[in-house]
Amino acid sequence: MDRDFVERRDDDGFYLAGSRVPLACVVREFHNGQSPEAIRWAFPTLSLEQVYGAITFYLGHKDEVDNDIAAREHVEDAFSETHPVPSELKEKLETMERRYEEVEA
């Protein structure tokens, strides 16, 4: 029996069906070389079947999903320009990112 793993929510883009996880998040991890198991670990509310289904959907609808992701990123970039991150928070985030990269290396 076939199952729908991805749904389009009005003007809000693609989401994994029955969840609050945007397809863009799974695609980003997939593009970064993460395995479906690692993606599942990063999003514990998803099943491994949902992750594989999302990747399969993406590969079958690549142009449409990539266009949707680009539009979402454009909106996010515009928001970031008008709402900059406070410098002390930005510094803390960069420190955490460096620590994470050291642990991963």
N, C-alpha and C positions, 0 to 999 in steps of 0.2 A: 504494500500500500504506500503510495507517495505521500509525502508530508511537505507542507510549506514551512520553510525555515526562516524566510525573510518576508517582511511586509513593508509596504510603503505607507507612511502615515501622513496623509494630506501634503502639506508643504514642508513637513518636518524631516523628510528624507526616509532612508531605509533603516529598519531596525530588525533585530532578530525577533522573530515572532514570539509573543508572550513574554517579552522581557523589556527592560529599559536600556539595553545595550545597542548603541548605534552600530550598523554594519561597518561604518568607517573605522571604528576602533579595532575590529577584527581584521579588516583589510590592512590597516597600518601595521599591525603586528605581523601579519603574513608577509607584507613587503619587507619588513625588517628581518626576515628569515626565521621567525619563530615557528616552531612546530605546532600542529593543532593541539598537542598535549600541553605545551607551554602556554598557548593562548587560553586554553581551558583553565589552567591554573591561575592565570591573571584575572579571569572572570568566573569566579566560583559558582555563580548562579546559573551558568550555562552547562549543558551536558556536552560531552565530546561529540555526540551525534549532531548537536546544534552547530558546533564550531565547524565540523566537516561540511554540514549542509550550507552554512554561510559561505564558506570558501568555494564550494561548488557553485552556488548561486552567483557569486562574484565572477568566477571564471566564465560563466555562461552569459553574463550581462555586463561585461567589463566596461564597455563604453558608457552605458547608462549610469552605472555606479560611479565610475571615475568622474563623469560630469557632475553628478550629485555631490560628490566629495569636494570637487573644486569649488562649487557654488557655496557649500557650507564653510569651507576654509576662507573664502572671500568675505563672508559675513563675519566670521570670527576675527579675521585680520582687521576689518573696519572697526569692530568693537574694541579690540586691543589698542588701536590707535587713539580712540577717544577715551579709553579707561586704562591708563598705564598702570603696571604693577608697581606698588610702592617699593622703593629701592631696598629697604631692609628685608622685605619679603623675597625680593628677587635674589638678593645675596644668599639668604638661607636656602632657597631652592637650588641655586647653583652649587652650594656646598654639599647639599644632599645628593645632587646628581653626580658630582665628582666622587663622593664616597661610594655610591652605587656602582659607578664604573670601575673603581678600584677593586671592589668585591667581585665583580663579574670577570675581571681580567685574570 
